[in-house]
Amino acid sequence: MLPGIPSKKANFKCFSAERYFDVFVLGKKMYALYSHADMPIQGAPSFLKCIDLEGFEGDFDSQPCCYEANVTGLRSICPGSNVLMISGWKPEVLALDGFSSIYSEADRKMNPEWDDYGWAYYWGGKVYRGSDVSSLYKDIDIIDIKEQRVSSCLRLDIGYSKDWQGSLIFGERRSGNFLVYCLDRGMPVLDVSLAKYRQAFPDKSIIAFIETDLAYVLIADHLLVFDLVTAELVREVNYFNCPAMQAHMHAESMDANWACAGRLSVCNGEVVLSHAGVGGYSLYLAPFRDEPFVWLWSTGRGVIAKNHPGDLVFGLSGSIPMAWDKHTGEVVWDTKKPTATSKIAVGDQWVVFSQTAEYIQGHHWKKPYISPHRPAEE
């Protein structure tokens, strides 16, 4: 079901701050990965729960564990192609169906040079393992799962991203170029310099996302769209040229460097940019329309926004959960009260707000929201 207006009051919440906590939502199921900084008195220090959100009222402790590991330290979870990929301390890969272990460093690691705190990416029956999280420009080892050994190495100088899509991995190179590499083909499909966009912003990093053979790249004051079939730049939008953006920068006394968006969320060829600092905003762009600037919203506080199918954009402003009408930017839902959350997950009739320190709340909706401003052809 497409997103609807959720209940103002949370259907469930948990604010314990006793453990590390990372969640994502698929359909009506929520996957919650717990991890401890130290060995607990009882039980495993890291464990996974799969929670059916229908009828769930927030009693996390009563939910059974579907996987446990004797690993201490911060860990995070990311869905892949029928797998769950765990990064952080001692990376692992689990099968989504049954939660059996496909790959694990809980007991040992195959390369003694790897840092214990790292990442593992699964695709095509292979595991790709970076040396560590902080060193962006080291090679990526390829692990043969059947033989349980490092079989080869990719000479790629890019860092890991949770937004990698299937066989396409991407990132910023040591040179500053933006690279997209196809694991299936064993070759780059895009390797492009973005130096001209950095001239006034030498310290800005690249933020990217891939959707249907298009790479959306946020670099400083520009949104770029590359066709991965032709390796051509097909759209270029300087979002500072938006009159509403110029007015906002003036009203908030934001210099150009501070005003650059820090987050990118893409759905069906349309983009919401957001800024989580002072003077924050959400800016909705439709780069393939004749007029790409759709709306800008701000109250001067930090904003995080997430785009997804339907007529709503969910987000946080000043830590207050809210939703905007995708076509106008009008706020059509909020909780009024702030929360200590910073992450947004959207499932089937559920939106969940969370943060690492086991602070979470979920809101349910009963029917989809149909915007009165939706264009007739849609």
Contacts in CASP RR format, 6 or more apart in sequence:
PFRMAT RR
TARGET T0000
AUTHOR 0000-0000-0000
METHOD contacts of the structure
MODEL  1
MLPGIPSKKANFKCFSAERYFDVFVLGKKMYALYSHADMPIQGAPSFLKC
IDLEGFEGDFDSQPCCYEANVTGLRSICPGSNVLMISGWKPEVLALDGFS
SIYSEADRKMNPEWDDYGWAYYWGGKVYRGSDVSSLYKDIDIIDIKEQRV
SSCLRLDIGYSKDWQGSLIFGERRSGNFLVYCLDRGMPVLDVSLAKYRQA
FPDKSIIAFIETDLAYVLIADHLLVFDLVTAELVREVNYFNCPAMQAHMH
AESMDANWACAGRLSVCNGEVVLSHAGVGGYSLYLAPFRDEPFVWLWSTG
RGVIAKNHPGDLVFGLSGSIPMAWDKHTGEVVWDTKKPTATSKIAVGDQW
VVFSQTAEYIQGHHWKKPYISPHRPAEE
1 348 0 8 1.000
1 349 0 8 1.000
1 367 0 8 1.000
1 368 0 8 1.000
2 309 0 8 1.000
2 310 0 8 1.000
2 311 0 8 1.000
2 368 0 8 1.000
2 369 0 8 1.000
3 308 0 8 1.000
3 309 0 8 1.000
3 310 0 8 1.000
3 311 0 8 1.000
3 312 0 8 1.000
3 314 0 8 1.000
3 323 0 8 1.000
3 346 0 8 1.000
3 351 0 8 1.000
3 365 0 8 1.000
3 368 0 8 1.000
3 369 0 8 1.000
4 312 0 8 1.000
4 323 0 8 1.000
4 349 0 8 1.000
4 365 0 8 1.000
4 366 0 8 1.000
4 367 0 8 1.000
4 368 0 8 1.000
4 369 0 8 1.000
5 312 0 8 1.000
5 323 0 8 1.000
5 332 0 8 1.000
5 333 0 8 1.000
5 365 0 8 1.000
5 369 0 8 1.000
6 323 0 8 1.000
6 333 0 8 1.000
6 351 0 8 1.000
6 363 0 8 1.000
6 364 0 8 1.000
6 365 0 8 1.000
7 363 0 8 1.000
7 364 0 8 1.000
7 365 0 8 1.000
8 333 0 8 1.000
8 334 0 8 1.000
8 335 0 8 1.000
8 336 0 8 1.000
8 363 0 8 1.000
9 335 0 8 1.000
10 335 0 8 1.000
10 361 0 8 1.000
10 362 0 8 1.000
10 363 0 8 1.000
11 56 0 8 1.000
11 57 0 8 1.000
11 362 0 8 1.000
11 363 0 8 1.000
11 364 0 8 1.000
12 56 0 8 1.000
12 57 0 8 1.000
12 58 0 8 1.000
12 360 0 8 1.000
12 361 0 8 1.000
12 362 0 8 1.000
13 58 0 8 1.000
13 360 0 8 1.000
13 361 0 8 1.000
13 362 0 8 1.000
14 58 0 8 1.000
14 60 0 8 1.000
14 358 0 8 1.000
14 359 0 8 1.000
14 360 0 8 1.000
14 361 0 8 1.000
15 340 0 8 1.000
15 358 0 8 1.000
15 359 0 8 1.000
15 360 0 8 1.000
16 358 0 8 1.000
17 357 0 8 1.000
17 358 0 8 1.000
17 359 0 8 1.000
18 358 0 8 1.000
19 34 0 8 1.000
19 35 0 8 1.000
19 36 0 8 1.000
19 358 0 8 1.000
20 34 0 8 1.000
20 35 0 8 1.000
20 36 0 8 1.000
20 37 0 8 1.000
20 73 0 8 1.000
20 74 0 8 1.000
20 75 0 8 1.000
20 356 0 8 1.000
20 357 0 8 1.000
20 358 0 8 1.000
21 32 0 8 1.000
21 33 0 8 1.000
21 34 0 8 1.000
21 35 0 8 1.000
21 354 0 8 1.000
21 355 0 8 1.000
21 356 0 8 1.000
21 357 0 8 1.000
21 358 0 8 1.000
21 359 0 8 1.000
21 360 0 8 1.000
22 32 0 8 1.000
22 33 0 8 1.000
22 75 0 8 1.000
22 76 0 8 1.000
22 77 0 8 1.000
22 354 0 8 1.000
22 356 0 8 1.000
23 30 0 8 1.000
23 31 0 8 1.000
23 32 0 8 1.000
23 33 0 8 1.000
23 77 0 8 1.000
23 343 0 8 1.000
23 345 0 8 1.000
23 352 0 8 1.000
23 354 0 8 1.000
23 360 0 8 1.000
24 30 0 8 1.000
24 31 0 8 1.000
24 77 0 8 1.000
24 78 0 8 1.000
24 79 0 8 1.000
24 345 0 8 1.000
25 31 0 8 1.000
25 53 0 8 1.000
25 345 0 8 1.000
25 346 0 8 1.000
25 347 0 8 1.000
25 350 0 8 1.000
25 352 0 8 1.000
26 79 0 8 1.000
26 347 0 8 1.000
27 347 0 8 1.000
27 348 0 8 1.000
27 350 0 8 1.000
28 52 0 8 1.000
28 53 0 8 1.000
28 54 0 8 1.000
28 347 0 8 1.000
28 348 0 8 1.000
28 349 0 8 1.000
28 350 0 8 1.000
29 50 0 8 1.000
29 51 0 8 1.000
29 52 0 8 1.000
29 53 0 8 1.000
30 50 0 8 1.000
30 51 0 8 1.000
30 53 0 8 1.000
30 56 0 8 1.000
30 345 0 8 1.000
30 350 0 8 1.000
30 352 0 8 1.000
31 48 0 8 1.000
31 49 0 8 1.000
31 50 0 8 1.000
31 51 0 8 1.000
31 77 0 8 1.000
31 79 0 8 1.000
31 84 0 8 1.000
32 48 0 8 1.000
32 49 0 8 1.000
32 51 0 8 1.000
32 60 0 8 1.000
33 46 0 8 1.000
33 47 0 8 1.000
33 48 0 8 1.000
33 75 0 8 1.000
33 76 0 8 1.000
33 77 0 8 1.000
33 86 0 8 1.000
34 46 0 8 1.000
34 47 0 8 1.000
34 48 0 8 1.000
34 49 0 8 1.000
34 358 0 8 1.000
35 45 0 8 1.000
35 46 0 8 1.000
35 71 0 8 1.000
35 72 0 8 1.000
35 73 0 8 1.000
35 74 0 8 1.000
35 75 0 8 1.000
35 89 0 8 1.000
36 45 0 8 1.000
36 46 0 8 1.000
36 72 0 8 1.000
36 73 0 8 1.000
37 72 0 8 1.000
37 73 0 8 1.000
37 74 0 8 1.000
38 45 0 8 1.000
38 72 0 8 1.000
39 45 0 8 1.000
39 72 0 8 1.000
43 68 0 8 1.000
44 65 0 8 1.000
44 68 0 8 1.000
44 69 0 8 1.000
44 70 0 8 1.000
45 69 0 8 1.000
45 70 0 8 1.000
45 71 0 8 1.000
45 72 0 8 1.000
45 73 0 8 1.000
46 68 0 8 1.000
46 69 0 8 1.000
46 70 0 8 1.000
46 71 0 8 1.000
46 72 0 8 1.000
46 73 0 8 1.000
46 75 0 8 1.000
47 65 0 8 1.000
47 67 0 8 1.000
47 68 0 8 1.000
47 69 0 8 1.000
48 65 0 8 1.000
48 66 0 8 1.000
48 67 0 8 1.000
48 68 0 8 1.000
48 77 0 8 1.000
48 84 0 8 1.000
48 94 0 8 1.000
48 99 0 8 1.000
49 60 0 8 1.000
49 63 0 8 1.000
49 64 0 8 1.000
49 65 0 8 1.000
49 66 0 8 1.000
50 66 0 8 1.000
50 99 0 8 1.000
51 60 0 8 1.000
51 63 0 8 1.000
53 350 0 8 1.000
53 364 0 8 1.000
66 98 0 8 1.000
66 99 0 8 1.000
67 94 0 8 1.000
67 99 0 8 1.000
67 101 0 8 1.000
69 90 0 8 1.000
69 92 0 8 1.000
69 104 0 8 1.000
69 106 0 8 1.000
70 106 0 8 1.000
71 89 0 8 1.000
71 90 0 8 1.000
71 106 0 8 1.000
72 89 0 8 1.000
73 88 0 8 1.000
73 89 0 8 1.000
74 88 0 8 1.000
74 89 0 8 1.000
74 356 0 8 1.000
75 86 0 8 1.000
75 87 0 8 1.000
75 88 0 8 1.000
75 89 0 8 1.000
75 90 0 8 1.000
76 86 0 8 1.000
76 87 0 8 1.000
76 88 0 8 1.000
76 162 0 8 1.000
77 84 0 8 1.000
77 85 0 8 1.000
77 86 0 8 1.000
77 87 0 8 1.000
78 84 0 8 1.000
78 85 0 8 1.000
78 86 0 8 1.000
78 87 0 8 1.000
78 162 0 8 1.000
79 85 0 8 1.000
79 96 0 8 1.000
80 96 0 8 1.000
80 122 0 8 1.000
80 166 0 8 1.000
81 122 0 8 1.000
81 123 0 8 1.000
81 124 0 8 1.000
81 166 0 8 1.000
82 95 0 8 1.000
82 96 0 8 1.000
82 97 0 8 1.000
83 93 0 8 1.000
83 94 0 8 1.000
83 95 0 8 1.000
83 96 0 8 1.000
83 102 0 8 1.000
83 122 0 8 1.000
84 93 0 8 1.000
84 94 0 8 1.000
84 95 0 8 1.000
84 96 0 8 1.000
84 99 0 8 1.000
85 91 0 8 1.000
85 92 0 8 1.000
85 93 0 8 1.000
85 119 0 8 1.000
85 120 0 8 1.000
85 121 0 8 1.000
85 122 0 8 1.000
86 92 0 8 1.000
86 93 0 8 1.000
86 94 0 8 1.000
86 120 0 8 1.000
87 118 0 8 1.000
87 119 0 8 1.000
87 120 0 8 1.000
87 133 0 8 1.000
87 160 0 8 1.000
88 117 0 8 1.000
88 118 0 8 1.000
88 119 0 8 1.000
88 133 0 8 1.000
89 116 0 8 1.000
89 117 0 8 1.000
89 118 0 8 1.000
90 104 0 8 1.000
90 105 0 8 1.000
90 106 0 8 1.000
90 109 0 8 1.000
90 116 0 8 1.000
91 103 0 8 1.000
91 105 0 8 1.000
91 118 0 8 1.000
91 119 0 8 1.000
91 120 0 8 1.000
91 129 0 8 1.000
92 101 0 8 1.000
92 103 0 8 1.000
92 104 0 8 1.000
92 105 0 8 1.000
92 106 0 8 1.000
92 120 0 8 1.000
93 101 0 8 1.000
93 102 0 8 1.000
93 103 0 8 1.000
93 104 0 8 1.000
93 120 0 8 1.000
93 122 0 8 1.000
93 127 0 8 1.000
94 100 0 8 1.000
94 101 0 8 1.000
94 102 0 8 1.000
95 101 0 8 1.000
95 102 0 8 1.000
102 122 0 8 1.000
102 127 0 8 1.000
102 145 0 8 1.000
103 120 0 8 1.000
103 122 0 8 1.000
103 127 0 8 1.000
103 143 0 8 1.000
103 145 0 8 1.000
105 114 0 8 1.000
105 116 0 8 1.000
105 120 0 8 1.000
109 116 0 8 1.000
110 129 0 8 1.000
110 141 0 8 1.000
110 143 0 8 1.000
110 148 0 8 1.000
110 149 0 8 1.000
110 150 0 8 1.000
111 129 0 8 1.000
111 141 0 8 1.000
111 150 0 8 1.000
113 131 0 8 1.000
114 129 0 8 1.000
114 130 0 8 1.000
114 131 0 8 1.000
114 132 0 8 1.000
114 141 0 8 1.000
115 131 0 8 1.000
115 132 0 8 1.000
115 133 0 8 1.000
117 132 0 8 1.000
117 133 0 8 1.000
118 129 0 8 1.000
118 130 0 8 1.000
118 131 0 8 1.000
118 132 0 8 1.000
118 133 0 8 1.000
118 160 0 8 1.000
119 129 0 8 1.000
119 130 0 8 1.000
119 133 0 8 1.000
119 160 0 8 1.000
120 127 0 8 1.000
120 128 0 8 1.000
120 129 0 8 1.000
120 130 0 8 1.000
121 127 0 8 1.000
121 128 0 8 1.000
121 129 0 8 1.000
121 160 0 8 1.000
121 164 0 8 1.000
121 169 0 8 1.000
122 128 0 8 1.000
123 166 0 8 1.000
123 167 0 8 1.000
123 183 0 8 1.000
124 167 0 8 1.000
124 183 0 8 1.000
124 184 0 8 1.000
125 145 0 8 1.000
126 142 0 8 1.000
126 143 0 8 1.000
126 144 0 8 1.000
126 145 0 8 1.000
126 151 0 8 1.000
126 183 0 8 1.000
127 142 0 8 1.000
127 143 0 8 1.000
127 145 0 8 1.000
128 140 0 8 1.000
128 141 0 8 1.000
128 142 0 8 1.000
128 143 0 8 1.000
128 154 0 8 1.000
128 169 0 8 1.000
128 183 0 8 1.000
129 140 0 8 1.000
129 141 0 8 1.000
129 142 0 8 1.000
129 143 0 8 1.000
129 150 0 8 1.000
130 138 0 8 1.000
130 139 0 8 1.000
130 140 0 8 1.000
130 141 0 8 1.000
130 160 0 8 1.000
131 138 0 8 1.000
131 139 0 8 1.000
131 141 0 8 1.000
132 138 0 8 1.000
133 160 0 8 1.000
136 157 0 8 1.000
136 158 0 8 1.000
136 159 0 8 1.000
136 172 0 8 1.000
136 174 0 8 1.000
137 157 0 8 1.000
137 158 0 8 1.000
137 159 0 8 1.000
137 173 0 8 1.000
137 174 0 8 1.000
138 157 0 8 1.000
139 153 0 8 1.000
139 154 0 8 1.000
139 155 0 8 1.000
139 156 0 8 1.000
140 153 0 8 1.000
140 154 0 8 1.000
140 156 0 8 1.000
141 150 0 8 1.000
141 152 0 8 1.000
141 153 0 8 1.000
141 154 0 8 1.000
142 150 0 8 1.000
142 151 0 8 1.000
142 152 0 8 1.000
142 153 0 8 1.000
142 154 0 8 1.000
143 149 0 8 1.000
143 150 0 8 1.000
143 151 0 8 1.000
144 150 0 8 1.000
144 151 0 8 1.000
154 181 0 8 1.000
156 169 0 8 1.000
156 179 0 8 1.000
156 181 0 8 1.000
157 173 0 8 1.000
157 174 0 8 1.000
158 169 0 8 1.000
158 170 0 8 1.000
158 171 0 8 1.000
158 172 0 8 1.000
158 173 0 8 1.000
158 179 0 8 1.000
158 181 0 8 1.000
159 171 0 8 1.000
159 172 0 8 1.000
161 169 0 8 1.000
161 170 0 8 1.000
161 171 0 8 1.000
161 208 0 8 1.000
163 208 0 8 1.000
163 209 0 8 1.000
163 210 0 8 1.000
164 170 0 8 1.000
165 210 0 8 1.000
165 211 0 8 1.000
166 183 0 8 1.000
167 182 0 8 1.000
167 183 0 8 1.000
167 184 0 8 1.000
167 185 0 8 1.000
168 180 0 8 1.000
168 181 0 8 1.000
168 182 0 8 1.000
168 183 0 8 1.000
168 189 0 8 1.000
168 210 0 8 1.000
168 228 0 8 1.000
169 180 0 8 1.000
169 181 0 8 1.000
169 183 0 8 1.000
170 178 0 8 1.000
170 179 0 8 1.000
170 180 0 8 1.000
170 181 0 8 1.000
170 190 0 8 1.000
170 208 0 8 1.000
170 210 0 8 1.000
170 215 0 8 1.000
171 178 0 8 1.000
171 179 0 8 1.000
171 180 0 8 1.000
171 206 0 8 1.000
171 208 0 8 1.000
172 178 0 8 1.000
172 179 0 8 1.000
172 205 0 8 1.000
172 206 0 8 1.000
173 179 0 8 1.000
173 191 0 8 1.000
175 193 0 8 1.000
176 193 0 8 1.000
176 194 0 8 1.000
176 195 0 8 1.000
176 198 0 8 1.000
176 206 0 8 1.000
177 191 0 8 1.000
177 192 0 8 1.000
177 193 0 8 1.000
177 194 0 8 1.000
178 190 0 8 1.000
178 191 0 8 1.000
178 192 0 8 1.000
178 194 0 8 1.000
178 206 0 8 1.000
178 208 0 8 1.000
178 215 0 8 1.000
178 217 0 8 1.000
178 219 0 8 1.000
179 188 0 8 1.000
179 190 0 8 1.000
179 191 0 8 1.000
180 188 0 8 1.000
180 189 0 8 1.000
180 190 0 8 1.000
180 191 0 8 1.000
180 210 0 8 1.000
180 215 0 8 1.000
180 226 0 8 1.000
180 228 0 8 1.000
181 187 0 8 1.000
181 188 0 8 1.000
181 189 0 8 1.000
182 188 0 8 1.000
182 189 0 8 1.000
189 228 0 8 1.000
189 231 0 8 1.000
190 215 0 8 1.000
190 226 0 8 1.000
190 228 0 8 1.000
190 231 0 8 1.000
192 226 0 8 1.000
192 231 0 8 1.000
192 233 0 8 1.000
194 206 0 8 1.000
194 217 0 8 1.000
194 219 0 8 1.000
194 224 0 8 1.000
197 219 0 8 1.000
197 220 0 8 1.000
197 221 0 8 1.000
197 222 0 8 1.000
197 224 0 8 1.000
198 204 0 8 1.000
198 219 0 8 1.000
198 220 0 8 1.000
200 220 0 8 1.000
200 221 0 8 1.000
200 256 0 8 1.000
200 257 0 8 1.000
201 219 0 8 1.000
201 220 0 8 1.000
201 221 0 8 1.000
201 256 0 8 1.000
201 257 0 8 1.000
201 260 0 8 1.000
204 219 0 8 1.000
204 220 0 8 1.000
204 257 0 8 1.000
204 260 0 8 1.000
206 217 0 8 1.000
206 218 0 8 1.000
206 219 0 8 1.000
207 217 0 8 1.000
207 218 0 8 1.000
207 219 0 8 1.000
207 262 0 8 1.000
207 263 0 8 1.000
207 264 0 8 1.000
208 215 0 8 1.000
208 216 0 8 1.000
208 217 0 8 1.000
208 218 0 8 1.000
208 264 0 8 1.000
209 215 0 8 1.000
209 216 0 8 1.000
209 264 0 8 1.000
209 265 0 8 1.000
209 266 0 8 1.000
210 216 0 8 1.000
210 228 0 8 1.000
211 266 0 8 1.000
211 267 0 8 1.000
211 268 0 8 1.000
211 269 0 8 1.000
213 227 0 8 1.000
213 228 0 8 1.000
213 229 0 8 1.000
214 225 0 8 1.000
214 226 0 8 1.000
214 227 0 8 1.000
214 228 0 8 1.000
214 234 0 8 1.000
214 269 0 8 1.000
215 225 0 8 1.000
215 226 0 8 1.000
215 228 0 8 1.000
216 223 0 8 1.000
216 224 0 8 1.000
216 225 0 8 1.000
216 264 0 8 1.000
216 266 0 8 1.000
216 269 0 8 1.000
216 271 0 8 1.000
216 287 0 8 1.000
217 223 0 8 1.000
217 224 0 8 1.000
217 225 0 8 1.000
217 226 0 8 1.000
218 224 0 8 1.000
218 261 0 8 1.000
218 262 0 8 1.000
218 264 0 8 1.000
218 273 0 8 1.000
220 260 0 8 1.000
221 238 0 8 1.000
221 239 0 8 1.000
221 240 0 8 1.000
221 256 0 8 1.000
221 259 0 8 1.000
221 260 0 8 1.000
222 236 0 8 1.000
222 237 0 8 1.000
222 238 0 8 1.000
222 239 0 8 1.000
223 235 0 8 1.000
223 236 0 8 1.000
223 237 0 8 1.000
223 239 0 8 1.000
223 264 0 8 1.000
223 271 0 8 1.000
223 273 0 8 1.000
223 285 0 8 1.000
223 287 0 8 1.000
224 233 0 8 1.000
224 235 0 8 1.000
224 236 0 8 1.000
224 237 0 8 1.000
225 233 0 8 1.000
225 234 0 8 1.000
225 235 0 8 1.000
225 236 0 8 1.000
225 287 0 8 1.000
225 288 0 8 1.000
226 232 0 8 1.000
226 233 0 8 1.000
226 234 0 8 1.000
227 233 0 8 1.000
227 234 0 8 1.000
235 287 0 8 1.000
235 288 0 8 1.000
235 292 0 8 1.000
237 285 0 8 1.000
237 287 0 8 1.000
237 292 0 8 1.000
239 245 0 8 1.000
239 261 0 8 1.000
239 273 0 8 1.000
239 283 0 8 1.000
239 285 0 8 1.000
239 293 0 8 1.000
240 246 0 8 1.000
240 249 0 8 1.000
240 256 0 8 1.000
240 259 0 8 1.000
242 283 0 8 1.000
242 293 0 8 1.000
242 296 0 8 1.000
243 293 0 8 1.000
244 283 0 8 1.000
244 293 0 8 1.000
244 295 0 8 1.000
244 296 0 8 1.000
245 259 0 8 1.000
245 281 0 8 1.000
245 283 0 8 1.000
245 293 0 8 1.000
245 296 0 8 1.000
248 254 0 8 1.000
248 279 0 8 1.000
248 281 0 8 1.000
248 296 0 8 1.000
248 298 0 8 1.000
249 256 0 8 1.000
249 259 0 8 1.000
252 278 0 8 1.000
252 279 0 8 1.000
252 280 0 8 1.000
252 298 0 8 1.000
252 300 0 8 1.000
254 279 0 8 1.000
259 275 0 8 1.000
260 275 0 8 1.000
261 273 0 8 1.000
261 274 0 8 1.000
261 275 0 8 1.000
261 281 0 8 1.000
261 283 0 8 1.000
262 273 0 8 1.000
262 274 0 8 1.000
262 275 0 8 1.000
262 276 0 8 1.000
263 273 0 8 1.000
263 274 0 8 1.000
263 275 0 8 1.000
263 276 0 8 1.000
263 304 0 8 1.000
263 305 0 8 1.000
264 271 0 8 1.000
264 273 0 8 1.000
265 271 0 8 1.000
265 272 0 8 1.000
265 273 0 8 1.000
265 274 0 8 1.000
265 305 0 8 1.000
265 306 0 8 1.000
265 307 0 8 1.000
266 307 0 8 1.000
267 307 0 8 1.000
267 308 0 8 1.000
267 309 0 8 1.000
268 309 0 8 1.000
269 286 0 8 1.000
269 287 0 8 1.000
269 288 0 8 1.000
270 284 0 8 1.000
270 285 0 8 1.000
270 286 0 8 1.000
270 287 0 8 1.000
270 294 0 8 1.000
270 307 0 8 1.000
270 326 0 8 1.000
271 284 0 8 1.000
271 285 0 8 1.000
271 286 0 8 1.000
271 287 0 8 1.000
271 307 0 8 1.000
272 282 0 8 1.000
272 283 0 8 1.000
272 284 0 8 1.000
272 285 0 8 1.000
272 305 0 8 1.000
272 306 0 8 1.000
272 307 0 8 1.000
272 313 0 8 1.000
273 282 0 8 1.000
273 283 0 8 1.000
273 285 0 8 1.000
273 305 0 8 1.000
274 280 0 8 1.000
274 281 0 8 1.000
274 282 0 8 1.000
274 283 0 8 1.000
274 303 0 8 1.000
274 304 0 8 1.000
274 305 0 8 1.000
275 281 0 8 1.000
275 302 0 8 1.000
275 303 0 8 1.000
276 302 0 8 1.000
276 303 0 8 1.000
276 304 0 8 1.000
277 301 0 8 1.000
277 302 0 8 1.000
278 300 0 8 1.000
278 301 0 8 1.000
278 302 0 8 1.000
279 298 0 8 1.000
279 300 0 8 1.000
279 301 0 8 1.000
279 302 0 8 1.000
280 298 0 8 1.000
280 300 0 8 1.000
280 301 0 8 1.000
280 302 0 8 1.000
280 303 0 8 1.000
281 296 0 8 1.000
281 297 0 8 1.000
281 298 0 8 1.000
281 300 0 8 1.000
281 302 0 8 1.000
281 303 0 8 1.000
282 296 0 8 1.000
282 297 0 8 1.000
282 298 0 8 1.000
282 303 0 8 1.000
282 305 0 8 1.000
282 313 0 8 1.000
282 315 0 8 1.000
282 317 0 8 1.000
282 324 0 8 1.000
282 329 0 8 1.000
283 293 0 8 1.000
283 295 0 8 1.000
283 296 0 8 1.000
284 294 0 8 1.000
284 295 0 8 1.000
284 296 0 8 1.000
284 313 0 8 1.000
284 324 0 8 1.000
284 326 0 8 1.000
284 329 0 8 1.000
285 292 0 8 1.000
285 293 0 8 1.000
285 294 0 8 1.000
286 292 0 8 1.000
286 294 0 8 1.000
294 327 0 8 1.000
294 329 0 8 1.000
295 324 0 8 1.000
295 328 0 8 1.000
295 329 0 8 1.000
297 303 0 8 1.000
297 324 0 8 1.000
297 329 0 8 1.000
297 331 0 8 1.000
299 317 0 8 1.000
301 317 0 8 1.000
301 318 0 8 1.000
302 317 0 8 1.000
302 318 0 8 1.000
303 315 0 8 1.000
303 316 0 8 1.000
303 317 0 8 1.000
303 318 0 8 1.000
304 315 0 8 1.000
304 316 0 8 1.000
304 317 0 8 1.000
304 342 0 8 1.000
304 344 0 8 1.000
305 313 0 8 1.000
305 314 0 8 1.000
305 315 0 8 1.000
305 324 0 8 1.000
306 313 0 8 1.000
306 314 0 8 1.000
306 315 0 8 1.000
306 344 0 8 1.000
306 346 0 8 1.000
307 313 0 8 1.000
307 326 0 8 1.000
308 314 0 8 1.000
308 346 0 8 1.000
310 326 0 8 1.000
310 368 0 8 1.000
310 369 0 8 1.000
311 325 0 8 1.000
311 326 0 8 1.000
311 327 0 8 1.000
311 368 0 8 1.000
311 369 0 8 1.000
311 370 0 8 1.000
311 371 0 8 1.000
311 374 0 8 1.000
312 323 0 8 1.000
312 324 0 8 1.000
312 325 0 8 1.000
312 326 0 8 1.000
312 332 0 8 1.000
312 333 0 8 1.000
312 369 0 8 1.000
313 323 0 8 1.000
313 324 0 8 1.000
313 326 0 8 1.000
313 329 0 8 1.000
314 321 0 8 1.000
314 322 0 8 1.000
314 323 0 8 1.000
314 344 0 8 1.000
314 346 0 8 1.000
314 351 0 8 1.000
315 321 0 8 1.000
315 322 0 8 1.000
315 323 0 8 1.000
315 324 0 8 1.000
315 344 0 8 1.000
316 322 0 8 1.000
316 339 0 8 1.000
316 341 0 8 1.000
316 342 0 8 1.000
316 344 0 8 1.000
316 353 0 8 1.000
318 338 0 8 1.000
319 338 0 8 1.000
319 339 0 8 1.000
319 340 0 8 1.000
319 341 0 8 1.000
319 342 0 8 1.000
320 334 0 8 1.000
320 335 0 8 1.000
320 336 0 8 1.000
320 337 0 8 1.000
320 338 0 8 1.000
320 339 0 8 1.000
321 334 0 8 1.000
321 335 0 8 1.000
321 339 0 8 1.000
321 341 0 8 1.000
321 351 0 8 1.000
321 353 0 8 1.000
321 361 0 8 1.000
321 363 0 8 1.000
322 331 0 8 1.000
322 333 0 8 1.000
322 334 0 8 1.000
322 335 0 8 1.000
323 331 0 8 1.000
323 332 0 8 1.000
323 333 0 8 1.000
323 334 0 8 1.000
323 351 0 8 1.000
323 369 0 8 1.000
324 330 0 8 1.000
324 331 0 8 1.000
324 332 0 8 1.000
325 332 0 8 1.000
325 371 0 8 1.000
325 373 0 8 1.000
326 371 0 8 1.000
327 371 0 8 1.000
327 373 0 8 1.000
327 374 0 8 1.000
327 375 0 8 1.000
328 371 0 8 1.000
328 373 0 8 1.000
332 369 0 8 1.000
335 363 0 8 1.000
339 353 0 8 1.000
339 359 0 8 1.000
339 361 0 8 1.000
340 355 0 8 1.000
340 357 0 8 1.000
340 359 0 8 1.000
341 353 0 8 1.000
341 354 0 8 1.000
341 355 0 8 1.000
341 359 0 8 1.000
341 360 0 8 1.000
341 361 0 8 1.000
342 354 0 8 1.000
342 355 0 8 1.000
343 353 0 8 1.000
343 354 0 8 1.000
343 355 0 8 1.000
344 351 0 8 1.000
344 352 0 8 1.000
344 353 0 8 1.000
345 351 0 8 1.000
345 352 0 8 1.000
345 354 0 8 1.000
346 352 0 8 1.000
349 364 0 8 1.000
349 365 0 8 1.000
349 366 0 8 1.000
350 362 0 8 1.000
350 363 0 8 1.000
350 364 0 8 1.000
350 365 0 8 1.000
351 362 0 8 1.000
351 363 0 8 1.000
351 365 0 8 1.000
352 360 0 8 1.000
352 361 0 8 1.000
352 362 0 8 1.000
352 363 0 8 1.000
353 360 0 8 1.000
353 361 0 8 1.000
353 362 0 8 1.000
353 363 0 8 1.000
354 360 0 8 1.000
354 361 0 8 1.000
END
